[in-house]
Amino acid sequence: MQLDRVLDNLDFKRLRPNERKRYINRINTIAVVIEQRFPHVVNSQQIKLHHAQYFRNVWLANHSSSKRTRQEFMRALGLLVKAMGHDEKWLGALGITQPKAKGGRPTMVGVKSQKP
C-alpha cells in the first residue's frame, strides 16, 4: 500500500531519527495488516473505519503481548487516521481520544494537512 501521501502529511521534525523510523514502521505495519486481511484495500484512501477496528480489536489483541507496544500501535493508528483527514468520530470509535481535562504532554508529531 502506498503511504507516501499520508506520511507527507505528518510532521516528524521534532522527533529524533530513530523515533521517526519507529512511527513510520508502525504505520507501515498497520497498512500491511489491513491490506493482508482486506486485499481489495490497495490505497490508503480506501481504509474505512471497520478496517482500523479490525486492526485494533483482532490483530493487535492477538499479536501484541506488551501493553506498551499496544499503546504505541494505537498512537500510530491515531496519527494515520488524522493524516488521512478523517474526523474525530473515528478516533472516538477507536478509543483513541483523550479528555481535555486529563492533561499530559503534547504530542511531538503533528499533522501538516488533513487531506492527502
N, CA, C and O atoms as a GROMACS GRO file, in nm:
protein
  464
    1MET      N    1   0.085  -0.117   0.000
    1MET     CA    2   0.000   0.000   0.000
    1MET      C    3   0.090   0.124   0.000
    1MET      O    4   0.187   0.131   0.075
    2GLN      N    5   0.056   0.217  -0.083
    2GLN     CA    6   0.133   0.342  -0.092
    2GLN      C    7   0.092   0.436   0.022
    2GLN      O    8  -0.024   0.476   0.031
    3LEU      N    9   0.185   0.470   0.106
    3LEU     CA   10   0.158   0.559   0.219
    3LEU      C   11   0.233   0.691   0.207
    3LEU      O   12   0.239   0.767   0.304
    4ASP      N   13   0.291   0.718   0.092
    4ASP     CA   14   0.372   0.839   0.075
    4ASP      C   15   0.292   0.965   0.106
    4ASP      O   16   0.342   1.054   0.175
    5ARG      N   17   0.170   0.973   0.055
    5ARG     CA   18   0.089   1.093   0.077
    5ARG      C   19   0.053   1.109   0.225
    5ARG      O   20   0.051   1.220   0.278
    6VAL      N   21   0.024   0.998   0.288
    6VAL     CA   22  -0.011   1.002   0.430
    6VAL      C   23   0.110   1.044   0.513
    6VAL      O   24   0.099   1.130   0.601
    7LEU      N   25   0.225   0.985   0.485
    7LEU     CA   26   0.346   1.018   0.561
    7LEU      C   27   0.390   1.162   0.535
    7LEU      O   28   0.449   1.225   0.622
    8ASP      N   29   0.363   1.213   0.415
    8ASP     CA   30   0.395   1.353   0.386
    8ASP      C   31   0.312   1.448   0.470
    8ASP      O   32   0.354   1.561   0.496
    9ASN      N   33   0.194   1.404   0.513
    9ASN     CA   34   0.106   1.489   0.594
    9ASN      C   35   0.148   1.494   0.741
    9ASN      O   36   0.097   1.576   0.817
   10LEU      N   37   0.238   1.407   0.781
   10LEU     CA   38   0.283   1.404   0.920
   10LEU      C   39   0.411   1.486   0.935
   10LEU      O   40   0.499   1.484   0.850
   11ASP      N   41   0.418   1.559   1.045
   11ASP     CA   42   0.533   1.645   1.074
   11ASP      C   43   0.619   1.578   1.181
   11ASP      O   44   0.586   1.580   1.299
   12PHE      N   45   0.729   1.519   1.138
   12PHE     CA   46   0.818   1.447   1.227
   12PHE      C   47   0.940   1.528   1.268
   12PHE      O   48   1.031   1.473   1.330
   13LYS      N   49   0.946   1.655   1.236
   13LYS     CA   50   1.071   1.730   1.253
   13LYS      C   51   1.116   1.744   1.399
   13LYS      O   52   1.234   1.767   1.424
   14ARG      N   53   1.026   1.731   1.495
   14ARG     CA   54   1.064   1.743   1.636
   14ARG      C   55   1.110   1.610   1.696
   14ARG      O   56   1.148   1.605   1.813
   15LEU      N   57   1.108   1.503   1.617
   15LEU     CA   58   1.149   1.372   1.666
   15LEU      C   59   1.292   1.341   1.628
   15LEU      O   60   1.345   1.393   1.530
   16ARG      N   61   1.354   1.255   1.708
   16ARG     CA   62   1.485   1.203   1.671
   16ARG      C   63   1.467   1.101   1.558
   16ARG      O   64   1.358   1.045   1.542
   17PRO      N   65   1.571   1.077   1.479
   17PRO     CA   66   1.557   0.987   1.364
   17PRO      C   67   1.508   0.846   1.399
   17PRO      O   68   1.430   0.788   1.324
   18ASN      N   69   1.554   0.792   1.511
   18ASN     CA   70   1.509   0.657   1.546
   18ASN      C   71   1.361   0.655   1.586
   18ASN      O   72   1.291   0.557   1.558
   19GLU      N   73   1.313   0.761   1.650
   19GLU     CA   74   1.171   0.769   1.684
   19GLU      C   75   1.087   0.785   1.559
   19GLU      O   76   0.980   0.726   1.548
   20ARG      N   77   1.136   0.865   1.465
   20ARG     CA   78   1.067   0.884   1.338
   20ARG      C   79   1.053   0.751   1.265
   20ARG      O   80   0.946   0.718   1.214
   21LYS      N   81   1.162   0.676   1.262
   21LYS     CA   82   1.161   0.546   1.194
   21LYS      C   83   1.063   0.450   1.262
   21LYS      O   84   0.994   0.374   1.195
   22ARG      N   85   1.057   0.454   1.394
   22ARG     CA   86   0.967   0.366   1.468
   22ARG      C   87   0.821   0.396   1.434
   22ARG      O   88   0.742   0.304   1.413
   23TYR      N   89   0.784   0.526   1.428
   23TYR     CA   90   0.647   0.562   1.390
   23TYR      C   91   0.616   0.516   1.248
   23TYR      O   92   0.509   0.460   1.223
   24ILE      N   93   0.708   0.539   1.157
   24ILE     CA   94   0.685   0.500   1.018
   24ILE      C   95   0.671   0.349   1.006
   24ILE      O   96   0.586   0.301   0.931
   25ASN      N   97   0.754   0.274   1.078
   25ASN     CA   98   0.744   0.128   1.074
   25ASN      C   99   0.611   0.080   1.130
   25ASN      O  100   0.551  -0.014   1.076
   26ARG      N  101   0.564   0.142   1.236
   26ARG     CA  102   0.436   0.101   1.293
   26ARG      C  103   0.321   0.134   1.198
   26ARG      O  104   0.228   0.053   1.183
   27ILE      N  105   0.324   0.249   1.135
   27ILE     CA  106   0.220   0.286   1.039
   27ILE      C  107   0.223   0.190   0.920
   27ILE      O  108   0.118   0.149   0.871
   28ASN      N  109   0.342   0.154   0.873
   28ASN     CA  110   0.354   0.057   0.764
   28ASN      C  111   0.299  -0.079   0.806
   28ASN      O  112   0.233  -0.146   0.726
   29THR      N  113   0.326  -0.121   0.928
   29THR     CA  114   0.274  -0.248   0.978
   29THR      C  115   0.122  -0.247   0.979
   29THR      O  116   0.059  -0.345   0.939
   30ILE      N  117   0.063  -0.137   1.024
   30ILE     CA  118  -0.083  -0.125   1.024
   30ILE      C  119  -0.137  -0.140   0.883
   30ILE      O  120  -0.234  -0.211   0.860
   31ALA      N  121  -0.074  -0.072   0.788
   31ALA     CA  122  -0.119  -0.078   0.648
   31ALA      C  123  -0.106  -0.219   0.592
   31ALA      O  124  -0.194  -0.266   0.521
   32VAL      N  125   0.004  -0.287   0.622
   32VAL     CA  126   0.025  -0.423   0.572
   32VAL      C  127  -0.079  -0.518   0.629
   32VAL      O  128  -0.133  -0.602   0.557
   33VAL      N  129  -0.107  -0.507   0.758
   33VAL     CA  130  -0.206  -0.593   0.822
   33VAL      C  131  -0.343  -0.572   0.758
   33VAL      O  132  -0.414  -0.669   0.728
   34ILE      N  133  -0.381  -0.447   0.738
   34ILE     CA  134  -0.511  -0.418   0.676
   34ILE      C  135  -0.514  -0.471   0.533
   34ILE      O  136  -0.614  -0.528   0.490
   35GLU      N  137  -0.406  -0.453   0.459
   35GLU     CA  138  -0.402  -0.499   0.320
   35GLU      C  139  -0.404  -0.652   0.311
   35GLU      O  140  -0.463  -0.706   0.217
   36GLN      N  141  -0.342  -0.720   0.405
   36GLN     CA  142  -0.344  -0.867   0.404
   36GLN      C  143  -0.483  -0.921   0.435
   36GLN      O  144  -0.529  -1.017   0.373
   37ARG      N  145  -0.550  -0.860   0.530
   37ARG     CA  146  -0.683  -0.907   0.569
   37ARG      C  147  -0.790  -0.865   0.470
   37ARG      O  148  -0.885  -0.940   0.446
   38PHE      N  149  -0.776  -0.748   0.411
   38PHE     CA  150  -0.871  -0.694   0.315
   38PHE      C  151  -0.796  -0.666   0.185
   38PHE      O  152  -0.752  -0.553   0.163
   39PRO      N  153  -0.782  -0.766   0.097
   39PRO     CA  154  -0.700  -0.749  -0.024
   39PRO      C  155  -0.749  -0.641  -0.119
   39PRO      O  156  -0.671  -0.590  -0.200
   40HIS      N  157  -0.876  -0.605  -0.112
   40HIS     CA  158  -0.928  -0.502  -0.202
   40HIS      C  159  -0.881  -0.362  -0.162
   40HIS      O  160  -0.895  -0.268  -0.240
   41VAL      N  161  -0.827  -0.347  -0.042
   41VAL     CA  162  -0.777  -0.217   0.004
   41VAL      C  163  -0.631  -0.205  -0.042
   41VAL      O  164  -0.541  -0.262   0.019
   42VAL      N  165  -0.611  -0.131  -0.150
   42VAL     CA  166  -0.476  -0.118  -0.205
   42VAL      C  167  -0.425   0.025  -0.196
   42VAL      O  168  -0.310   0.053  -0.232
   43ASN      N  169  -0.508   0.116  -0.149
   43ASN     CA  170  -0.472   0.257  -0.140
   43ASN      C  171  -0.511   0.307  -0.001
   43ASN      O  172  -0.610   0.262   0.056
   44SER      N  173  -0.434   0.398   0.053
   44SER     CA  174  -0.463   0.447   0.189
   44SER      C  175  -0.598   0.516   0.198
   44SER      O  176  -0.659   0.519   0.304
   45GLN      N  177  -0.646   0.572   0.087
   45GLN     CA  178  -0.776   0.640   0.089
   45GLN      C  179  -0.892   0.541   0.096
   45GLN      O  180  -1.006   0.582   0.120
   46GLN      N  181  -0.866   0.413   0.075
   46GLN     CA  182  -0.970   0.311   0.081
   46GLN      C  183  -0.989   0.256   0.222
   46GLN      O  184  -1.080   0.176   0.244
   47ILE      N  185  -0.906   0.294   0.315
   47ILE     CA  186  -0.917   0.244   0.452
   47ILE      C  187  -1.042   0.302   0.516
   47ILE      O  188  -1.061   0.423   0.520
   48LYS      N  189  -1.127   0.213   0.564
   48LYS     CA  190  -1.251   0.251   0.630
   48LYS      C  191  -1.238   0.226   0.781
   48LYS      O  192  -1.141   0.166   0.827
   49LEU      N  193  -1.336   0.274   0.854
   49LEU     CA  194  -1.333   0.260   1.000
   49LEU      C  195  -1.328   0.114   1.042
   49LEU      O  196  -1.255   0.079   1.135
   50HIS      N  197  -1.404   0.027   0.975
   50HIS     CA  198  -1.405  -0.113   1.017
   50HIS      C  199  -1.270  -0.181   0.992
   50HIS      O  200  -1.238  -0.279   1.059
   51HIS      N  201  -1.191  -0.131   0.898
   51HIS     CA  202  -1.056  -0.185   0.879
   51HIS      C  203  -0.968  -0.150   0.999
   51HIS      O  204  -0.895  -0.234   1.050
   52ALA      N  205  -0.977  -0.026   1.043
   52ALA     CA  206  -0.900   0.018   1.160
   52ALA      C  207  -0.947  -0.055   1.286
   52ALA      O  208  -0.867  -0.088   1.373
   53GLN      N  209  -1.078  -0.079   1.295
   53GLN     CA  210  -1.130  -0.152   1.410
   53GLN      C  211  -1.084  -0.297   1.409
   53GLN      O  212  -1.057  -0.355   1.515
   54TYR      N  213  -1.074  -0.357   1.291
   54TYR     CA  214  -1.020  -0.493   1.282
   54TYR      C  215  -0.877  -0.495   1.337
   54TYR      O  216  -0.840  -0.583   1.414
   55PHE      N  217  -0.797  -0.397   1.296
   55PHE     CA  218  -0.659  -0.392   1.345
   55PHE      C  219  -0.656  -0.384   1.497
   55PHE      O  220  -0.583  -0.457   1.562
   56ARG      N  221  -0.736  -0.294   1.553
   56ARG     CA  222  -0.734  -0.274   1.698
   56ARG      C  223  -0.792  -0.394   1.773
   56ARG      O  224  -0.731  -0.442   1.868
   57ASN      N  225  -0.908  -0.442   1.730
   57ASN     CA  226  -0.980  -0.544   1.807
   57ASN      C  227  -0.927  -0.685   1.786
   57ASN      O  228  -0.925  -0.765   1.880
   58VAL      N  229  -0.883  -0.718   1.666
   58VAL     CA  230  -0.845  -0.855   1.636
   58VAL      C  231  -0.693  -0.871   1.630
   58VAL      O  232  -0.635  -0.946   1.709
   59TRP      N  233  -0.630  -0.802   1.537
   59TRP     CA  234  -0.487  -0.824   1.516
   59TRP      C  235  -0.405  -0.782   1.636
   59TRP      O  236  -0.320  -0.858   1.683
   60LEU      N  237  -0.428  -0.663   1.686
   60LEU     CA  238  -0.347  -0.612   1.796
   60LEU      C  239  -0.364  -0.697   1.921
   60LEU      O  240  -0.268  -0.720   1.995
   61ALA      N  241  -0.486  -0.742   1.945
   61ALA     CA  242  -0.511  -0.826   2.062
   61ALA      C  243  -0.438  -0.961   2.052
   61ALA      O  244  -0.397  -1.016   2.154
   62ASN      N  245  -0.424  -1.012   1.931
   62ASN     CA  246  -0.362  -1.144   1.912
   62ASN      C  247  -0.210  -1.140   1.892
   62ASN      O  248  -0.143  -1.240   1.914
   63HIS      N  249  -0.156  -1.026   1.852
   63HIS     CA  250  -0.015  -1.022   1.815
   63HIS      C  251   0.072  -0.934   1.905
   63HIS      O  252   0.192  -0.923   1.883
   64SER      N  253   0.014  -0.873   2.004
   64SER     CA  254   0.093  -0.786   2.091
   64SER      C  255   0.068  -0.824   2.236
   64SER      O  256  -0.042  -0.810   2.287
   65SER      N  257   0.172  -0.871   2.301
   65SER     CA  258   0.157  -0.911   2.441
   65SER      C  259   0.190  -0.796   2.536
   65SER      O  260   0.150  -0.798   2.652
   66SER      N  261   0.263  -0.698   2.489
   66SER     CA  262   0.307  -0.588   2.574
   66SER      C  263   0.207  -0.472   2.569
   66SER      O  264   0.162  -0.432   2.462
   67LYS      N  265   0.174  -0.420   2.685
   67LYS     CA  266   0.084  -0.305   2.692
   67LYS      C  267   0.146  -0.183   2.624
   67LYS      O  268   0.077  -0.107   2.556
   68ARG      N  269   0.274  -0.164   2.643
   68ARG     CA  270   0.344  -0.050   2.582
   68ARG      C  271   0.341  -0.057   2.429
   68ARG      O  272   0.321   0.044   2.363
   69THR      N  273   0.361  -0.176   2.375
   69THR     CA  274   0.356  -0.193   2.229
   69THR      C  275   0.216  -0.162   2.177
   69THR      O  276   0.202  -0.096   2.073
   70ARG      N  277   0.114  -0.208   2.248
   70ARG     CA  278  -0.024  -0.178   2.206
   70ARG      C  279  -0.048  -0.028   2.208
   70ARG      O  280  -0.111   0.025   2.117
   71GLN      N  281   0.001   0.040   2.310
   71GLN     CA  282  -0.016   0.186   2.318
   71GLN      C  283   0.054   0.255   2.202
   71GLN      O  284   0.000   0.350   2.145
   72GLU      N  285   0.172   0.210   2.167
   72GLU     CA  286   0.245   0.271   2.055
   72GLU      C  287   0.173   0.247   1.923
   72GLU      O  288   0.166   0.336   1.838
   73PHE      N  289   0.120   0.126   1.904
   73PHE     CA  290   0.044   0.099   1.782
   73PHE      C  291  -0.082   0.184   1.777
   73PHE      O  292  -0.120   0.232   1.670
   74MET      N  293  -0.149   0.203   1.890
   74MET     CA  294  -0.270   0.286   1.891
   74MET      C  295  -0.235   0.432   1.863
   74MET      O  296  -0.311   0.501   1.796
   75ARG      N  297  -0.122   0.479   1.912
   75ARG     CA  298  -0.078   0.614   1.882
   75ARG      C  299  -0.050   0.629   1.733
   75ARG      O  300  -0.087   0.730   1.672
   76ALA      N  301   0.014   0.529   1.674
   76ALA     CA  302   0.042   0.531   1.530
   76ALA      C  303  -0.088   0.523   1.450
   76ALA      O  304  -0.101   0.588   1.346
   77LEU      N  305  -0.184   0.444   1.497
   77LEU     CA  306  -0.313   0.435   1.429
   77LEU      C  307  -0.385   0.569   1.434
   77LEU      O  308  -0.447   0.609   1.335
   78GLY      N  309  -0.378   0.638   1.546
   78GLY     CA  310  -0.438   0.771   1.557
   78GLY      C  311  -0.373   0.870   1.461
   78GLY      O  312  -0.443   0.951   1.399
   79LEU      N  313  -0.241   0.864   1.448
   79LEU     CA  314  -0.172   0.952   1.352
   79LEU      C  315  -0.213   0.920   1.210
   79LEU      O  316  -0.231   1.010   1.128
   80LEU      N  317  -0.227   0.791   1.179
   80LEU     CA  318  -0.269   0.750   1.045
   80LEU      C  319  -0.408   0.805   1.014
   80LEU      O  320  -0.432   0.856   0.904
   81VAL      N  321  -0.499   0.794   1.110
   81VAL     CA  322  -0.635   0.844   1.091
   81VAL      C  323  -0.635   0.995   1.070
   81VAL      O  324  -0.704   1.046   0.981
   82LYS      N  325  -0.559   1.067   1.152
   82LYS     CA  326  -0.553   1.213   1.138
   82LYS      C  327  -0.491   1.255   1.005
   82LYS      O  328  -0.538   1.348   0.940
   83ALA      N  329  -0.384   1.186   0.964
   83ALA     CA  330  -0.316   1.220   0.840
   83ALA      C  331  -0.403   1.190   0.718
   83ALA      O  332  -0.388   1.254   0.614
   84MET      N  333  -0.494   1.094   0.731
   84MET     CA  334  -0.584   1.064   0.620
   84MET      C  335  -0.697   1.164   0.612
   84MET      O  336  -0.770   1.168   0.512
   85GLY      N  337  -0.713   1.247   0.715
   85GLY     CA  338  -0.813   1.353   0.711
   85GLY      C  339  -0.949   1.313   0.765
   85GLY      O  340  -1.048   1.381   0.737
   86HIS      N  341  -0.956   1.206   0.841
   86HIS     CA  342  -1.085   1.164   0.896
   86HIS      C  343  -1.117   1.244   1.022
   86HIS      O  344  -1.028   1.297   1.088
   87ASP      N  345  -1.245   1.251   1.054
   87ASP     CA  346  -1.289   1.335   1.164
   87ASP      C  347  -1.267   1.268   1.300
   87ASP      O  348  -1.223   1.154   1.309
   88GLU      N  349  -1.298   1.343   1.403
   88GLU     CA  350  -1.275   1.298   1.541
   88GLU      C  351  -1.363   1.179   1.578
   88GLU      O  352  -1.332   1.108   1.674
   89LYS      N  353  -1.471   1.156   1.506
   89LYS     CA  354  -1.557   1.041   1.536
   89LYS      C  355  -1.481   0.910   1.520
   89LYS      O  356  -1.504   0.814   1.593
   90TRP      N  357  -1.391   0.906   1.423
   90TRP     CA  358  -1.310   0.786   1.404
   90TRP      C  359  -1.225   0.760   1.528
   90TRP      O  360  -1.216   0.646   1.574
   91LEU      N  361  -1.164   0.864   1.581
   91LEU     CA  362  -1.079   0.847   1.699
   91LEU      C  363  -1.162   0.801   1.818
   91LEU      O  364  -1.116   0.718   1.897
   92GLY      N  365  -1.283   0.854   1.831
   92GLY     CA  366  -1.371   0.811   1.939
   92GLY      C  367  -1.412   0.665   1.924
   92GLY      O  368  -1.414   0.591   2.022
   93ALA      N  369  -1.444   0.624   1.802
   93ALA     CA  370  -1.484   0.486   1.776
   93ALA      C  371  -1.369   0.389   1.799
   93ALA      O  372  -1.391   0.272   1.832
   94LEU      N  373  -1.247   0.436   1.782
   94LEU     CA  374  -1.130   0.351   1.804
   94LEU      C  375  -1.079   0.358   1.948
   94LEU      O  376  -0.988   0.285   1.985
   95GLY      N  377  -1.137   0.446   2.028
   95GLY     CA  378  -1.096   0.459   2.167
   95GLY      C  379  -0.964   0.531   2.184
   95GLY      O  380  -0.889   0.501   2.277
   96ILE      N  381  -0.935   0.624   2.096
   96ILE     CA  382  -0.806   0.694   2.098
   96ILE      C  383  -0.816   0.831   2.163
   96ILE      O  384  -0.714   0.888   2.202
   97THR      N  385  -0.935   0.885   2.176
   97THR     CA  386  -0.949   1.021   2.228
   97THR      C  387  -0.907   1.028   2.374
   97THR      O  388  -0.920   0.931   2.450
   98GLN      N  389  -0.856   1.143   2.411
   98GLN     CA  390  -0.815   1.168   2.549
   98GLN      C  391  -0.891   1.291   2.598
   98GLN      O  392  -0.894   1.392   2.528
   99PRO      N  393  -0.952   1.284   2.715
   99PRO     CA  394  -1.024   1.401   2.766
   99PRO      C  395  -0.932   1.520   2.782
   99PRO      O  396  -0.817   1.506   2.824
  100LYS      N  397  -0.982   1.638   2.749
  100LYS     CA  398  -0.901   1.761   2.758
  100LYS      C  399  -0.856   1.788   2.901
  100LYS      O  400  -0.745   1.837   2.923
  101ALA      N  401  -0.939   1.756   2.998
  101ALA     CA  402  -0.908   1.786   3.137
  101ALA      C  403  -0.796   1.697   3.192
  101ALA      O  404  -0.736   1.730   3.294
  102LYS      N  405  -0.769   1.586   3.126
  102LYS     CA  406  -0.668   1.494   3.176
  102LYS      C  407  -0.528   1.551   3.166
  102LYS      O  408  -0.442   1.520   3.249
  103GLY      N  409  -0.503   1.633   3.066
  103GLY     CA  410  -0.371   1.694   3.053
  103GLY      C  411  -0.271   1.602   2.988
  103GLY      O  412  -0.308   1.519   2.904
  104GLY      N  413  -0.146   1.615   3.026
  104GLY     CA  414  -0.041   1.533   2.968
  104GLY      C  415   0.046   1.613   2.873
  104GLY      O  416   0.019   1.730   2.845
  105ARG      N  417   0.149   1.549   2.825
  105ARG     CA  418   0.240   1.615   2.732
  105ARG      C  419   0.177   1.628   2.595
  105ARG      O  420   0.102   1.541   2.551
  106PRO      N  421   0.206   1.739   2.528
  106PRO     CA  422   0.160   1.749   2.389
  106PRO      C  423   0.240   1.653   2.301
  106PRO      O  424   0.355   1.621   2.330
  107THR      N  425   0.178   1.608   2.196
  107THR     CA  426   0.244   1.514   2.108
  107THR      C  427   0.357   1.581   2.031
  107THR      O  428   0.352   1.700   2.002
  108MET      N  429   0.458   1.505   2.000
  108MET     CA  430   0.573   1.556   1.926
  108MET      C  431   0.551   1.548   1.776
  108MET      O  432   0.622   1.612   1.698
  109VAL      N  433   0.452   1.469   1.734
  109VAL     CA  434   0.423   1.452   1.592
  109VAL      C  435   0.299   1.531   1.559
  109VAL      O  436   0.195   1.515   1.623
  110GLY      N  437   0.309   1.616   1.459
  110GLY     CA  438   0.195   1.695   1.417
  110GLY      C  439   0.145   1.649   1.281
  110GLY      O  440   0.208   1.569   1.213
  111VAL      N  441   0.029   1.702   1.244
  111VAL     CA  442  -0.028   1.674   1.113
  111VAL      C  443  -0.023   1.804   1.034
  111VAL      O  444  -0.085   1.903   1.073
  112LYS      N  445   0.051   1.803   0.923
  112LYS     CA  446   0.066   1.923   0.841
  112LYS      C  447  -0.065   1.961   0.775
  112LYS      O  448  -0.110   2.075   0.786
  113SER      N  449  -0.125   1.866   0.708
  113SER     CA  450  -0.253   1.892   0.641
  113SER      C  451  -0.343   1.772   0.664
  113SER      O  452  -0.295   1.660   0.677
  114GLN      N  453  -0.471   1.797   0.667
  114GLN     CA  454  -0.566   1.692   0.700
  114GLN      C  455  -0.605   1.605   0.580
  114GLN      O  456  -0.654   1.494   0.599
  115LYS      N  457  -0.584   1.653   0.461
  115LYS     CA  458  -0.627   1.577   0.343
  115LYS      C  459  -0.506   1.531   0.263
  115LYS      O  460  -0.418   1.611   0.231
  116PRO      N  461  -0.501   1.401   0.229
  116PRO     CA  462  -0.389   1.352   0.147
  116PRO      C  463  -0.404   1.395   0.002
  116PRO      O  464  -0.318   1.362  -0.080
   0.00000   0.00000   0.00000
